[in-house]
């Protein structure tokens, strides 16, 4: 925990970046809860909700690669500011959704918000190693995992309360203001395109440190072990992960029979696991490759066990363990990418991961919805957990990294 507070105190630029992300992330959850509940009230069915959820993933297929290219070619700070300020007007447009005749606005706005999220995400991720010193990189990625947990827990809970008590309109206005505040915070962050000194593996000696030499993602992909693993992970993990996203609500309603309360407890447990992972992930930075492999095993095993439990609190405990492992693994995995992939294609590498995983996640969620018509949720959940365990196999090639790469990856300033 001390390291988390130290990095926020010492790394001023990262402090502003993470603050902006926290503010806008809270607003995103406020808006998400409000718009989904509003659509259910207007239509009385889950069709509109399903369309909206699909609209949150499919734009990544088209905009993710563009976001990666822009992140590698343009000023990342400018991309983040444009994305935040553009979403102000989109978020405010949700105030006009008030009947079945205006539901189309929700679909259009949802797509628009995801478009700018897809543009900004690679820029933000590839910006971190440029503004954070190498000894703090793992801790910075761990802080991001905690931030996801806090946003998920606080945003969903308070978003639901505000929508229910004070109306959906206030939640939409709050979301609009968070984009404005986030953009203003980013505007005060000092940034130039000069990179910090990030150790590079030997396989990239001919490109890293030479910004004048152009390179392509495909060229790096052919010779990069890390990029191949990124692609494999983005394909295989979401198959089980997407199923779990659908099953959380199903568990709360059908398996544990606790309705909204059960769903809320499970999502709270989900956020709690990510929150705790951020405080301890940095302690595993000397074993990042092993952690990436083992985390999928822990996550998948926890979900498989959860599927066999009929007790809500045992299920909540297991889902916390699953996300605790996932959070630690994600922090290590992201740090590996930042330390191993050349800066010239880092934005595109993150876009490759995010685009592929979002598309696979969408396909998995659709497939899970179909499977639930024919198989019990517990059975689907068990095999989803097994698939997550098997996804650890895609990270095994990382063990082949040369000893010189491992020295670079494990170097920590004293």
C-alpha positions, -999 to +999 in steps of 0.1 A: +000+000+000+029+023+008+042+019-028+008+029-042+008+062-023+044+068-031+039+066-068+009+089-067+030+114-047+062+111-068+049+106-103+029+139-108+020+133-144+008+098-137-012+112-107-031+135-131-036+108-156-050+083-131-072+110-114-087+119-148-093+082-155-109+077-121-133+107-126-144+096-160-146+060-150-171+068-121-192+087-146-192+058-170-207+035-144-232+061-134-244+064-170-242+026-177-265+017-148-289+046-156-292+039-193-297+001-189-324+006-162-341+033-183-343+011-213-358-017-192-384+008-179-393+020-214-394-013-233-401-038-205-378-064-222-341-072-223-338-067-260-328-031-258-303-039-231-288-067-253-285-043-282-268-017-260-243-042-246-235-054-281-230-018-292-203-014-265-181-041-280-185-041-318-171-006-325-137-018-311-135-040-342-132-009-364-119+019-342-094-001-321-068-004-349-073+033-357-068+042-321-036+022-320-022+039-351-031+074-338-015+066-305+018+057-322+017+087-346+001+116-327+005+134-294-012+111-269-022+139-246-041+156-275-059+123-283-070+120-246-083+155-245-102+153-278-118+120-266-130+135-233-143+168-247-161+150-276-179+127-252-193+157-233-218+163-260-226+126-266-232+120-229-255+150-226-276+137-256-289+108-234-312+134-217-334+131-248-340+094-243-375+093-227-397+071-249-397+042-273-394+066-301-361+080-288-344+047-279-323+050-311-305+079-295-293+056-267-279+032-294-262+060-314-247+076-282-235+043-269-217+036-302-202+071-302-190+068-266-173+035-274-157+050-305-139+076-285-131+051-258-114+029-284-095+059-296-083+070-262-075+036-246-043+027-266-031+063-262-035+061-224-019+027-220+011+035-242+015+069-225+021+053-191+056+040-198+065+075-211+056+094-180+063+068-153+099+058-143+108+022-150+110+012-113+074+023-107+059+008-138+045-023-122+031-003-093+014+020-118-003-008-136-013-023-103-029+011-094-049+008-126-063-025-114-074-010-081-089+019-100-110-005-120-123-021-088-131+012-072-149+025-103-169-006-106-180-007-070-186+029-063-199+038-098-224+010-100-237+014-064-240+052-064-252+052-100-280+029-091-290+049-060-289+082-078-309+069-107-335+054-084-338+083-060-331+114-081-337+102-116-317+091-146-313+126-158-290+135-129-268+104-136-264+115-172-255+151-162-229+138-137-214+116-165-212+147-187-194+167-160-169+139-154-157+140-190-153+178-187-133+175-155-112+146-169-103+166-200-094+197-180-071+175-157-054+160-187-048+195-202-027+204-171-004+174-175+030+182-189+040+159-217+064+158-246+070+129-270+105+120-255+103+086-239+116+077-205+144+052-204+126+019-207+149-012-210+143-031-242+149-067-249+177-077-273+153-087-300+144-051-304+178-036-304+177-025-340+145-004-335+141+007-299+159+039-292+159+049-329+127+068-334+137+078-369+135+042-381+100+033-391+085+000-382+052-018-386+032-039-363+033-068-387+071-066-390+074-067-352+047-094-349+067-118-371+098-116-348+082-108-314+073-135-290+054-110-269+031-098-297+023-134-306+013-141-270-008-109-269-028-121-299-033-156-285-043-143-251-068-119-267-084-147-286-086-175-260-091-158-226-123-139-236-141-171-245-144-181-209-142-145-196-172-134-217-193-162-204-185-152-168-197-116-176-231-130-185-232-156-157-228-131-128-263-118-131-277-153-138-260-166-106-276-138-086-311-144-099-313-181-107-287-200-088-286-180-055-321-167-060-313-133-043-324-110-071-308-075-074-293-079-040-274-110-051-262-094-083-251-063-063-231-085-038-214-104-066-204-073-085-192-058-053-171-088-047-158-085-083-147-049-076-132-058-042-109-084-058-095-059-083-092-032-056-070-055-033-050-067-063-037-032-069-021-030-034-002-062-037+006-067-074+039-048-072+053-074-048+053-100-076+072-079-102+103-102-100+081-132-112+059-114-137+059-142-164+051-169-138+024-147-123+007-142-157+005-179-162-006-188-126-032-160-125-053-176-152-052-209-133-063-192-101-090-172-118-104-201-138-103-225-109-122-200-087-149-196-113-152-234-117-156-238-080-181-209-078-203-226-104-207-256-080-216-235-050-252-228-040-242-203-012-241-166-022-214-157+002-191-185-008-197-175-044-188-139-036-156-150-018-146-172-048-153-144-073-131-120-052-103-146-053-108-149-091-105-111-096-077-108-071-057-133-092-068-116-125-059-082-112-023-092-102-019-111-135-032-081-155-008-057-139+022-081-146+010-087-181+006-050-189+041-043-175+056-071-197+040-055-227+053-021-218+088-034-211+091-057-242+072-041-271+090-012-289+076+022-283+069+028-320+042+001-321+031+000-284-002+018-291-010-006-318+000-036-296-025-025-270-051-018-297-045-054-310-052-068-276-082-047-268-099-050-302-095-087-304-105-094-269-136-072-272-148-089-303-142-123-288-159-112-257-190-102-276-191-135-295-187-154-262-215-135-245-238-142-275-228-179-274-233-181-237-268-166-240-276-194-265-261-222-243-281-210-213-312-220-231-301-256-232-277-261-202-278-251-165-259-220-156-237-240-132-226-263-160-218-234-184-199-217-156-178-247-148-166-251-184-161-213-186-137-216-157-119-246-173-115-225-205-099-197-185-075-222-169-066-235-204-059-200-216-028-200-193-012-222-220-011-193-243+014-175-219+037-205-216+059-194-246+069-163-225+091-187-204+113-189-235+124-153-232+162-150-231+180-145-199+190-110-210+153-102-214+146-114-179+173-092-164+158-062-181+123-071-170+133-077-134+155-046-129+143-026-100+159+006-088+172+004-052 
